[in-house]
Amino acid sequence: MGEEAVTVEDLAERAEAHLHEASLTPEEYEALKQSVAELSPIFSADRAYFVLGSYGQPEIRRLQLVKDRLNRRPDAYAFLMVDIRSEWVNTYLKFRLLADYTDYIVGVAEHAQGGFLVEQGYFTALEEYFAKTHVCQREYDALDPDDIDTGVDVENPYSGMQTAIFEMLEEHGRLYRWTTEEDVVECVGHIP
C-alpha cells in the first residue's frame, strides 16, 4: 500500500464503521493494539496481497504456494489470514480490516466445502473488494480421479453462488483457471 503508518485509532475508527455503530469491546480494542505491529508489512509494501482459500489438507499447501510466489515479487507482501496471529475475538472484523488495507484479494477456489465461502460473498457485495479481487479457480474435467486429493464432488464442485461470482470476475478479466499445482503457479503470473 505504501501508505503512512496506520495507528490504533485509525484501525479502531474503521473497525467501528464495520460494526455498524457498535463500539469495540475491550478485547477487540486490545486485539487491534496488538496487531498494529503485525500489520505493518501490509502498510509498508508497495503491493499487499491477502490470499484466501481453504485451510484443509492439502489445500493449505496450495495457498502457501500462491503466497510464496507473490512474495517473490519485489516490494510485495502476501499473507494468509492465519498469518496475522493476534488473538482476534471477531474474525469478521479481522477479515474486513485486512481486506480494507490490502491492494489485492487473491482467492484460491477448489470447491464449495468451507474455505472462504463467506468472504466470496463480500467480493460481490462490496464494490471496493470486488475491484481488487482475483480468483484462481480449480477445474476438474482434465484430472484423473486418482489425482484429486480433496473430497470434492467433481460433477458439482462449486455452489450456484460461487459460480455467479466466478462469472462476474471472468467478465472483468480477473478469473484464472487451474488444474494442477503447476497451473496454479501460472495463475499467479496473471495477477498484477
Sequence and secondary structure as in RCSB ss.txt:
>XXXX:A:sequence
MGEEAVTVEDLAERAEAHLHEASLTPEEYEALKQSVAELSPIFSADRAYFVLGSYGQPEIRRLQLVKDRLNRRPD
AYAFLMVDIRSEWVNTYLKFRLLADYTDYIVGVAEHAQGGFLVEQGYFTALEEYFAKTHVCQREYDALDPDDIDT
GVDVENPYSGMQTAIFEMLEEHGRLYRWTTEEDVVECVGHIP
>XXXX:A:secstr
       HHHHHHHHHHHTTT    HHHHHHHHHHHHHHHHHHHSSEEEEEEE  STTHHHHHHHHHHHHHTSTT
EEEEEGGGS S  S HHHHHHHHHHH SEEEEEE  SSSSSHHHHHHHHH HHHHTTEEEEEE  TTS GGG  S
   TTS S HHHHHHHHHHHHTT EEEESSHHHHHHHHHH  
